[in-house]
């Protein structure tokens, strides 16, 4: 039986800041005090800096040279366009993966889906999210197309915090597991067109969640 992945100090800090941003406790433009974070989480500056680098890379936090990091204002137009592009590109990945996936990759996808069901039943949100990212990574990797893998991963990275956010909304985790199951079935049945459409629709929800978030507070918009 696989053990739940241990959350590192940097991941703990990053997730807490993400939650503070999405909940409105840290509105756009708010300065982020690294010393205060170190005291709040009782950790050294090293994991704080690592968490900040991850947040800057995702676009949630901005930092200029010799300036304190601040919460970024969302470029909603670009984010929605990114979700739109990712929906099509990951749909393409699912189509190619259906045709090219090796048996070991198929086994890994099914195992991942089953582990996701267990994490969902155990209400282990972080493990469910980790397995969800792994689910997509397996499908992307199974295209065996290096250019497509690189392109898709480049699109995915800035959207990870928003994917995490939408999984915490309502019954989205349950629905995600249902959608993953349908994608697995389409791939296992060799139905490439259905796999494409299911994956495309699955990703479209991310943009809908972002639009809902923005509607809660107009100040987040760039």
N, C-alpha and C positions, 0 to 999 in steps of 0.2 A: 504494500500500500504506500502510495506516494505521500510524503509529508508536506504540509503547507509551507510554502517558501517564507523564510524569515524576512521581515521588513527591516532594511538597514536604517541607520540614523538619518542618512541623507534622504531616503525615501519618505521616512516619517515626517521630516520637516517639510519636504516638498508637497506632500499630500495635505498637510495642515494649512500651508499657505494657499494652495489651490482652493481648499474649502473656504478659507477666509475671503478669498477673492470672489468666488461664485456666490457666497452667502451675502456679500455686500459689506462685510466687516472691514474689508480693505478695498475701498472704492478706487477708481482710476486716479492716478497721480499721487496716491499715498506713498510716502517714503517707507522703506523697509529697513529696520534697524537690526543689523546682524548681531550686535552685542546683546540686544534684547532677546533675539531668537535663541542665542546660545544659552542665556539664562533661563528662558522659558522651557526649553527642552532638556536642559542639563547636559549639554553636549559641547564638544570643543568647536572651534571655528572651522575645522576641516570639513565636517559634514554639512555645516551651514553653507560654506562656499560651494560645495558640490551641488547642493540643492538649488542654490541661486543660479548656477551655471545651467542646470537643467531647465529652470523656469525661464531664463533668458532665451535659451535655445528654442523653447516652445512658443515664445512670444508673449507670455503672460506678464513678464517683467522686463523692464528696460533699464539699461545702465550705461551712462556715458563715462568717458575717462575722468577719473578723480571725482566722480559724482556718486551720491548715494543711489542705490537701486530704488526704483519706483514701480508701482503697478501700472502696466501699460493700458492705454485706451485701445479698445478693440477696433480693428479695421474690418468691420462686419462684411463689407462688400467682398473683400478678398477671401475672408474665411468661408463665406457661402459659396464663392466660386471654387474654393479648394475642396469643399465637400462634394460639389457637383462633379468636379474632375475626378475625385477619388472614387465616387460611385461608379463611373464609367470604367475607370482603369482597373479597379478591383473586380468588376464584373468580367472584364476581359481576362483577368487572372484566373477567375473561376472557370471560365470556358476552356482556356488552355490547359489548366490543371486537370480538368476532367479527362482530357485526351492523353495527357502525358504523365500523370501521377503514377509513381511506382507502387508496388504492393506495400512496401514498408511505409511509404508516405500515407497510403490509404489507412493502414493500421494505426499510424500515429494520429491521424485526423479523427478516427473513430474513438480512440482512447481519450483524446483530448475532450471530445464531446461528452463522453461518459464521466470523466473527471469533473467537467463543468456542471453536470447534473448533481454530483455529490457536493460540490462547493455551494451550489445554489440551495440544496436541501439543508446544508449546515449553516446557511446565512453568512458564509465567509465571503464578503464582498470583495476584498482585495485579491483573494485567490481566484475568484470568479473573473475579475477583470484581467488578471495575469493570464489566465487560461484563454480568455477571449482574444487577447493580443496574440497569443501563441496560435490559436485557431487560424487567424488571418495570416500569420507568418507561414504556417504550413502550406496554405493554399497558394500564397504568393511564391514561395520557394518551389512549389511543384510545377510552376510554369517552365522551369529550366531555361529561362530567358533572362540573362544577366542584365540587359538593358531595362527590361520591364520591371525586374525586381528592384533595381536601383531607383527607377522613377517612382515606383509605388511607395517604397520606403521613405523617399524624400517628401512625398505628399502626406504620408501618415504622421510623421514625427510632430509637426506643429499642431496637429489635431488631437493628439493623445489626451490632453487635459479635458477637452470638450467631450470626448468619448466617455471619459471617466464620469464627468458631470452628468451626462444624459442617462448613464446606467443607474444613477441614484434617483431618477425621477419616476414616481409611481410604480407601475409593474413592469418597467422596462427590462429588468433582469430576466423575468420569466419569459417575456416575449423574445428576448435575444436568444435564449436557449431554444425556443421553438424554431426560430429562424435558422439557427445553426443546424438544427436537426434536419430541416428541409433541404439545406444546402448539402449536407452530408449525403442525404438520400439521393439527391440529383446527381452528385458526383459518383456515388457508388453504382447508380443505374446507368451511368454513361451518357446522361442527358446534358450535353454541354450548353445548349441554348437555355434550358431551364436554370442551370447553375448560374449562368450569366445574369439572368433576370432576377433571380432570388438574391444574389449578392448585391446587385445594383440597388434593389429596393431596400435591402438591409442597411446599406450605407446612407441612403437618402434620409433616413430617420435622424441621423446625426445633425444635419442641417436644420431640420425641424426643431430639434432640441435647442440649438443655438438661437434660433429666432425667438423661441419662447423665453430664453434667458434674457435676451436683449430687451424684450417687451416689458420685463419686470422693472427696468431702470434705464431710462434714456441716457444717463450719464456715462454708461459704459461704451457708448458708440464714439468712434473716432470721427 
